[in-house]
Amino acid sequence: MHITYCTDYQEMSKKAASLFREEIQKQPNLLLCAATGSSPEGFYLKLATTAGRESKLFNQLRVLKLDEWGGIPENHPVSCEYFLRNRLLEPLSIPPERYISFESDPEDPDAECHRIRSQLEREGPIDVCILGLGLNGHLGLNEPAAKLEPYCHRTALTEESLQHSMIASMEAKPAYGLTLGMKEILSSRKIIMLVSGKEKKRMAEKFLEGSVSTDLPASFLWLHPHVECLVDRGVLE
Protein backbone atom coordinates (compact mmCIF):
# COMPACT_ATOMS: atom_id res chain seq x y z
CA MET A 1 0.00 0.00 0.00
CA HIS A 2 1.30 3.41 -0.97
CA ILE A 3 0.22 6.04 1.57
CA THR A 4 0.16 9.77 0.83
CA TYR A 5 -0.60 12.22 3.62
CA CYS A 6 -2.42 15.24 2.22
CA THR A 7 -2.55 18.70 3.78
CA ASP A 8 -6.34 18.81 3.72
CA TYR A 9 -9.48 17.38 2.14
CA GLN A 10 -9.11 19.48 -1.00
CA GLU A 11 -5.58 18.24 -1.65
CA MET A 12 -6.73 14.66 -1.07
CA SER A 13 -9.57 15.06 -3.58
CA LYS A 14 -7.29 16.72 -6.13
CA LYS A 15 -4.69 13.96 -5.80
CA ALA A 16 -7.37 11.28 -6.24
CA ALA A 17 -8.63 13.00 -9.40
CA SER A 18 -5.09 13.15 -10.76
CA LEU A 19 -4.53 9.44 -10.11
CA PHE A 20 -7.82 8.60 -11.80
CA ARG A 21 -7.00 10.76 -14.79
CA GLU A 22 -3.81 8.76 -15.32
CA GLU A 23 -5.83 5.56 -15.38
CA ILE A 24 -8.60 6.71 -17.72
CA GLN A 25 -6.11 8.17 -20.18
CA LYS A 26 -4.55 4.70 -20.42
CA GLN A 27 -7.92 2.89 -20.57
CA PRO A 28 -10.85 5.12 -21.65
CA ASN A 29 -13.48 2.40 -21.13
CA LEU A 30 -12.35 1.43 -17.65
CA LEU A 31 -14.85 0.19 -15.06
CA LEU A 32 -14.99 2.48 -12.04
CA CYS A 33 -16.47 1.12 -8.81
CA ALA A 34 -17.88 4.16 -7.01
CA ALA A 35 -18.42 4.53 -3.28
CA THR A 36 -20.70 7.15 -1.75
CA GLY A 37 -20.36 9.43 1.28
CA SER A 38 -18.37 12.49 2.24
CA SER A 39 -14.91 11.01 1.57
CA PRO A 40 -15.25 10.61 -2.23
CA GLU A 41 -17.60 13.58 -2.72
CA GLY A 42 -14.77 16.05 -3.35
CA PHE A 43 -13.18 13.65 -5.83
CA TYR A 44 -16.44 13.48 -7.80
CA LEU A 45 -16.64 17.26 -7.79
CA LYS A 46 -13.16 17.40 -9.34
CA LEU A 47 -14.24 14.95 -12.04
CA ALA A 48 -17.36 17.01 -12.74
CA THR A 49 -15.22 20.12 -13.17
CA THR A 50 -12.95 18.22 -15.57
CA ALA A 51 -15.99 16.99 -17.52
CA GLY A 52 -17.02 20.60 -18.05
CA ARG A 53 -13.73 21.21 -19.88
CA GLU A 54 -13.00 17.79 -21.38
CA SER A 55 -16.28 15.95 -21.86
CA LYS A 56 -14.75 13.39 -24.22
CA LEU A 57 -12.48 12.13 -21.44
CA PHE A 58 -15.38 10.22 -19.92
CA ASN A 59 -17.34 9.18 -23.01
CA GLN A 60 -16.41 5.49 -22.60
CA LEU A 61 -16.24 5.33 -18.81
CA ARG A 62 -18.30 2.59 -17.14
CA VAL A 63 -19.52 2.90 -13.54
CA LEU A 64 -20.47 0.29 -10.95
CA LYS A 65 -22.20 1.24 -7.69
CA LEU A 66 -20.34 -0.24 -4.71
CA ASP A 67 -23.28 -0.60 -2.33
CA GLU A 68 -26.75 0.58 -1.42
CA TRP A 69 -29.04 1.09 1.56
CA GLY A 70 -31.71 -1.59 1.24
CA GLY A 71 -35.43 -1.08 1.49
CA ILE A 72 -35.66 2.61 0.55
CA PRO A 73 -36.77 4.13 -2.78
CA GLU A 74 -33.90 4.80 -5.18
CA ASN A 75 -35.08 8.38 -5.68
CA HIS A 76 -34.89 9.07 -1.94
CA PRO A 77 -32.30 11.81 -1.24
CA VAL A 78 -30.33 9.54 1.12
CA SER A 79 -29.98 6.63 -1.31
CA CYS A 80 -26.61 5.84 -2.83
CA GLU A 81 -28.36 5.94 -6.20
CA TYR A 82 -29.46 9.54 -5.67
CA PHE A 83 -25.96 10.49 -4.48
CA LEU A 84 -24.21 9.02 -7.53
CA ARG A 85 -26.72 10.31 -10.05
CA ASN A 86 -26.32 13.88 -8.83
CA ARG A 87 -22.58 13.90 -8.16
CA LEU A 88 -21.14 11.54 -10.76
CA LEU A 89 -23.44 10.07 -13.41
CA GLU A 90 -25.20 13.22 -14.59
CA PRO A 91 -22.14 15.53 -14.40
CA LEU A 92 -20.11 13.00 -16.41
CA SER A 93 -23.04 12.13 -18.74
CA ILE A 94 -22.89 8.40 -17.99
CA PRO A 95 -25.84 6.69 -19.77
CA PRO A 96 -27.73 3.68 -18.33
CA GLU A 97 -25.93 1.23 -20.63
CA ARG A 98 -22.62 2.16 -18.99
CA TYR A 99 -23.90 1.93 -15.42
CA ILE A 100 -24.27 -1.16 -13.21
CA SER A 101 -26.42 -0.56 -10.16
CA PHE A 102 -28.14 -2.37 -7.30
CA GLU A 103 -31.83 -1.63 -7.04
CA SER A 104 -32.33 -0.07 -3.62
CA ASP A 105 -35.62 -1.80 -2.83
CA PRO A 106 -35.69 -5.07 -4.80
CA GLU A 107 -38.46 -7.61 -4.42
CA ASP A 108 -35.81 -10.30 -3.83
CA PRO A 109 -32.55 -8.83 -2.41
CA ASP A 110 -30.65 -12.10 -2.79
CA ALA A 111 -31.65 -12.43 -6.43
CA GLU A 112 -30.59 -8.81 -6.96
CA CYS A 113 -27.16 -9.60 -5.52
CA HIS A 114 -26.88 -12.60 -7.85
CA ARG A 115 -27.77 -10.35 -10.81
CA ILE A 116 -25.02 -7.87 -9.93
CA ARG A 117 -22.51 -10.66 -9.36
CA SER A 118 -23.30 -12.15 -12.76
CA GLN A 119 -23.04 -8.79 -14.51
CA LEU A 120 -19.71 -8.05 -12.86
CA GLU A 121 -18.40 -11.46 -13.92
CA ARG A 122 -19.32 -10.57 -17.52
CA GLU A 123 -18.05 -7.00 -17.55
CA GLY A 124 -15.35 -6.97 -14.88
CA PRO A 125 -13.05 -7.02 -13.22
CA ILE A 126 -13.17 -3.56 -11.71
CA ASP A 127 -10.36 -1.40 -13.06
CA VAL A 128 -10.40 1.37 -10.46
CA CYS A 129 -12.23 1.16 -7.13
CA ILE A 130 -12.82 4.32 -5.09
CA LEU A 131 -13.31 3.56 -1.41
CA GLY A 132 -13.76 5.37 1.88
CA LEU A 133 -13.03 4.18 5.40
CA GLY A 134 -16.18 3.35 7.34
CA LEU A 135 -16.64 4.70 10.86
CA ASN A 136 -16.42 1.13 12.18
CA GLY A 137 -13.86 0.04 9.58
CA HIS A 138 -16.36 -1.35 7.11
CA LEU A 139 -15.52 -1.56 3.43
CA GLY A 140 -18.53 -0.91 1.25
CA LEU A 141 -21.14 -2.38 3.57
CA ASN A 142 -18.97 -5.35 4.49
CA GLU A 143 -19.39 -4.99 8.25
CA PRO A 144 -16.97 -6.18 10.96
CA ALA A 145 -17.74 -9.84 11.66
CA ALA A 146 -16.20 -13.21 12.46
CA LYS A 147 -16.18 -13.96 8.73
CA LEU A 148 -16.50 -11.84 5.58
CA GLU A 149 -18.46 -12.65 2.43
CA PRO A 150 -16.54 -12.88 -0.87
CA TYR A 151 -19.37 -11.95 -3.26
CA CYS A 152 -22.28 -9.55 -3.62
CA HIS A 153 -24.64 -10.03 -0.70
CA ARG A 154 -27.33 -8.66 1.56
CA THR A 155 -25.91 -7.60 4.91
CA ALA A 156 -27.26 -6.73 8.34
CA LEU A 157 -26.28 -3.15 9.23
CA THR A 158 -24.47 -2.42 12.49
CA GLU A 159 -25.52 0.39 14.82
CA GLU A 160 -22.50 2.41 13.67
CA SER A 161 -23.54 2.13 10.04
CA LEU A 162 -27.10 3.13 10.91
CA GLN A 163 -25.63 6.38 12.24
CA HIS A 164 -23.93 7.12 8.90
CA SER A 165 -24.29 10.78 7.95
CA MET A 166 -26.29 9.84 4.84
CA ILE A 167 -29.08 8.21 6.86
CA ALA A 168 -28.64 9.60 10.38
CA SER A 169 -31.70 11.85 10.11
CA MET A 170 -34.04 9.09 8.90
CA GLU A 171 -36.68 7.88 11.34
CA ALA A 172 -37.25 4.63 9.42
CA LYS A 173 -33.75 3.32 8.82
CA PRO A 174 -32.74 1.05 5.92
CA ALA A 175 -33.69 -2.56 6.63
CA TYR A 176 -30.40 -4.00 5.32
CA GLY A 177 -27.48 -3.26 3.06
CA LEU A 178 -26.53 -4.48 -0.41
CA THR A 179 -22.83 -4.58 -1.17
CA LEU A 180 -20.09 -6.05 -3.30
CA GLY A 181 -18.15 -8.70 -1.43
CA MET A 182 -14.53 -8.66 -0.37
CA LYS A 183 -13.27 -10.85 -3.23
CA GLU A 184 -14.95 -8.61 -5.80
CA ILE A 185 -13.44 -5.48 -4.25
CA LEU A 186 -9.99 -7.02 -3.87
CA SER A 187 -10.07 -8.23 -7.48
CA SER A 188 -9.93 -4.58 -8.60
CA ARG A 189 -6.87 -3.78 -10.67
CA LYS A 190 -6.25 -0.57 -8.71
CA ILE A 191 -7.80 0.82 -5.52
CA ILE A 192 -7.85 4.42 -4.35
CA MET A 193 -8.63 4.57 -0.64
CA LEU A 194 -9.70 7.94 0.78
CA VAL A 195 -9.35 8.50 4.53
CA SER A 196 -11.03 11.62 5.86
CA GLY A 197 -13.36 12.81 8.63
CA LYS A 198 -12.22 13.73 12.15
CA GLU A 199 -14.82 11.38 13.63
CA LYS A 200 -12.80 8.49 12.14
CA LYS A 201 -9.54 9.27 13.94
CA ARG A 202 -9.48 6.10 16.06
CA MET A 203 -10.39 3.86 13.15
CA ALA A 204 -7.93 5.60 10.80
CA GLU A 205 -5.09 5.09 13.27
CA LYS A 206 -6.02 1.43 13.63
CA PHE A 207 -6.25 0.97 9.85
CA LEU A 208 -2.88 2.61 9.25
CA GLU A 209 -1.18 0.20 11.66
CA GLY A 210 -1.33 -2.39 8.87
CA SER A 211 -2.70 -5.38 10.79
CA VAL A 212 -5.36 -7.43 9.00
CA SER A 213 -8.52 -8.53 10.79
CA THR A 214 -12.15 -9.29 9.96
CA ASP A 215 -12.97 -6.88 12.79
CA LEU A 216 -11.69 -4.16 10.45
CA PRO A 217 -12.69 -5.16 6.91
CA ALA A 218 -10.83 -2.20 5.37
CA SER A 219 -7.57 -3.68 6.69
CA PHE A 220 -7.75 -6.34 3.94
CA LEU A 221 -6.61 -3.64 1.53
CA TRP A 222 -3.13 -4.25 2.93
CA LEU A 223 -3.18 -7.54 1.01
CA HIS A 224 -3.80 -5.84 -2.34
CA PRO A 225 -0.75 -5.05 -4.54
CA HIS A 226 -1.99 -1.74 -5.98
CA VAL A 227 -3.58 0.51 -3.37
CA GLU A 228 -3.12 4.27 -3.29
CA CYS A 229 -4.20 5.40 0.16
CA LEU A 230 -4.75 9.16 0.45
CA VAL A 231 -5.05 10.46 3.99
CA ASP A 232 -6.42 13.89 4.89
CA ARG A 233 -4.11 14.84 7.76
CA GLY A 234 -7.07 16.44 9.51
CA VAL A 235 -8.41 12.97 10.33
CA LEU A 236 -5.43 12.35 12.60
CA GLU A 237 -5.46 15.65 14.48
C-alpha positions, 0 to 999 in steps of 0.5 A: 500500500502506498500512503500519501498524507495530504494537507487537507481534504481538497488536496486529497480530492485533487490527488485522487482525481489526478490518479484517476486521470492517469488511469482513464487516459490509459484505458478510456473504457475502464470500469470504475467502482464508485463509493458514496459518502463524504470522503469521495464527494470532493473527488467526484466534484473534481471529475465534474469540473474536468468533464465541463472542460474535457467531456470526451475524457469520460465518453467510454467510462463505465460505472459500478455502484459499490453498495446501497441502503436496502429497502428505501426508494432509489429516488430518496435523497439519502440513497446511494443511487441519488448520491451518484446520479447527482454527483457523478453520473449526470455531471459526467453524462454516464448513460444507463448502458454504462452503469451497473447498479443495485436496485435499492428496494428489490423484491428479492434482495438475494436475487438482486445480488446474484444479478449484480454478481453475474453482470460483474463477472461478464463486464469486470473485473473492476479497473479502479475502485474508489473507497472510503473508510467506514466509521467502524472500519467497514468496506462498502457495507462489508461490516466487521464480523467473524467472517466476511463474504466474498461476493455480492450479498445482503448484509445486516447493518451495524448500529455504527452504520445506521448512524452514517451521515447519509441516513442519520436523520431518517426515522425509518432506517434502511432494513439491510445493506446491499454490497459487493463482497470482499473478493470482488473489491480485492479483485480490482486492478487498482484501488484508491482509498480515501481516509477523511473525517475527524470522527474516524480518527481512532479507526484511521489510526487502527487501519494505518497500523497495517494489521489485518482482521475481519474486525476491520474489513478495510484492513484487507486492503493491505493484502492488495498489490496496488492501493493508493491510500490518500489520507487527509491529515485532519483525520489524525489531528 
